[in-house]
Amino acid sequence: GRHIGLAEQYHITERWRGVEQPLDHQSVILDIWNAWGTAQPEVKISLRRIKYDRPPSRRTRCRSDSSTWSDRSAWRTIHPKRLHALQNEKQPSSTEELLKLVLAQGEVIRRQLKKLRHSEHQIGYLEDKTHKARVRKHGSNYLLETYLKGLSEAVDPENEINLCTDKNSDSGVMTEGDSEQSNTNKPSRSTETSFERFSPSSEEFSKDIKDDDTSSTVSEATIREQVELFESIAKLNKRLLKEEECLVRLDANLRKYDKHKSSTEDLTKALTNLRTEMTKSACEMQHNEVVLEETMDMLVSRRHYLENLHRDLANEDQEYEMLQALMYSSRRQRHNADSSCSPYHSHTKELLDTLV
């Protein structure tokens, strides 16, 4: 039928799977149709009228102010989840407060550690200083001497008894020499540094030795026994030092072994994982080989089938050509027979005409 309206009011649309798109006025439909190729059954080209936007109806104007205001402010509404997220952003969460507290405590711990390290450094410096002062004052073997002095007192209780009797024999009466010595010792002791309070008193050690020399009860045999004991103690001390060094080395080796053990455990785990992956890949390869063999068998059977079909088609073509040749020969024979019979029919017609 005739179209109603002008050509500008219509346009050609292209529809494919529910998606509709207007075509250009200068586009060639045949080229577009050929471009789709195999998807042509899903494409539909149709002629549509162009729809223009209608003006708003009067009913919208007759609305109340509240409804119009709600329509205008509809785009400003916020989803409840978004509103909750904004409120949480404004208010600091408990996790943030905990993080701040943890950071503050970390700063305090760092400061305390710095103070402890400084104090440890000071303590080490003071100990080194006291050791050097004692070495200058009492000699390098002052520790061994104090240790041996305590052992001598523990081994020879007779010396302690004699010392106690000598001290008790004084009966608290002091001579002039003793008073002078005591008076001279008081200012010397007051002038000593605070380090001597912790150091062993060499004066007492020398007094004990003098008392031992002067005492008549101590014999040479006991002195030799004491010297032997002191030498054995010194040897034991050296052995103890060596054992302590060995223990430190063993501790370091154990730590290294623990580290290597952890690394070896990681390596064993990695190796087990690799082995499992290799076994899986081997199984997959075997499965793929089986599938490939099956596909090859299928392909060989299909090839045989196609060859048979090709032979059948060739035979049919030959038969078709033979049939065409036979039909052509039969038609020629018929044509020849018709041409030979035509003069006889004409003669009979002439005879009939004369008779009539």
Stockholm file with secondary structure:
# STOCKHOLM 1.0

chainA/1-356         GRHIGLAEQYHITERWRGVEQPLDHQSVILDIWNAWGTAQPEVKISLRRIKYDRPPSRRTRCRSDSSTWSDRSAWRTIHPKRLHALQNEKQPSSTEELLKLVLAQGEVIRRQLKKLRHSEHQIGYLEDKTHKARVRKHGSNYLLETYLKGLSEAVDPENEINLCTDKNSDSGVMTEGDSEQSNTNKPSRSTETSFERFSPSSEEFSKDIKDDDTSSTVSEATIREQVELFESIAKLNKRLLKEEECLVRLDANLRKYDKHKSSTEDLTKALTNLRTEMTKSACEMQHNEVVLEETMDMLVSRRHYLENLHRDLANEDQEYEMLQALMYSSRRQRHNADSSCSPYHSHTKELLDTLV
#=GR chainA/1-356 SS CCCCSCGGGEEEEEEETTEEEECCTTCCHHHHHHHHGGGGGGEEEEEEECCCCCCCCHHHHTSCHHHHHHHHGGGGCCCHHHHHHHHHHHSCCHHHHHHHHHHHHHHHHHHHHHHHHHHHHHHHHHHHHHHHHHHHHHCTTHHHHHHHHHHHHHHCHHHHHHHHHHHHHTTTCCCHHHHHHHHHHHHHHHHSCGGGGTSCCHHHHHHHHHHHHHCSSCCHHHHHHHHHHHHHHHHHHHHHHHHHHHHHHHHHHHHHHHHHHHHHHHHHHHHHHHHHHHHHHHHHHHHHHHHHHHHHHHHHHHHHHHHHHHHHHHHHHHHHHHHHHHHHHHHHHHHHHHHHHHHHHHHHHHHHHHHC
#=GC SS_cons         CCCCSCGGGEEEEEEETTEEEECCTTCCHHHHHHHHGGGGGGEEEEEEECCCCCCCCHHHHTSCHHHHHHHHGGGGCCCHHHHHHHHHHHSCCHHHHHHHHHHHHHHHHHHHHHHHHHHHHHHHHHHHHHHHHHHHHHCTTHHHHHHHHHHHHHHCHHHHHHHHHHHHHTTTCCCHHHHHHHHHHHHHHHHSCGGGGTSCCHHHHHHHHHHHHHCSSCCHHHHHHHHHHHHHHHHHHHHHHHHHHHHHHHHHHHHHHHHHHHHHHHHHHHHHHHHHHHHHHHHHHHHHHHHHHHHHHHHHHHHHHHHHHHHHHHHHHHHHHHHHHHHHHHHHHHHHHHHHHHHHHHHHHHHHHHHC
//
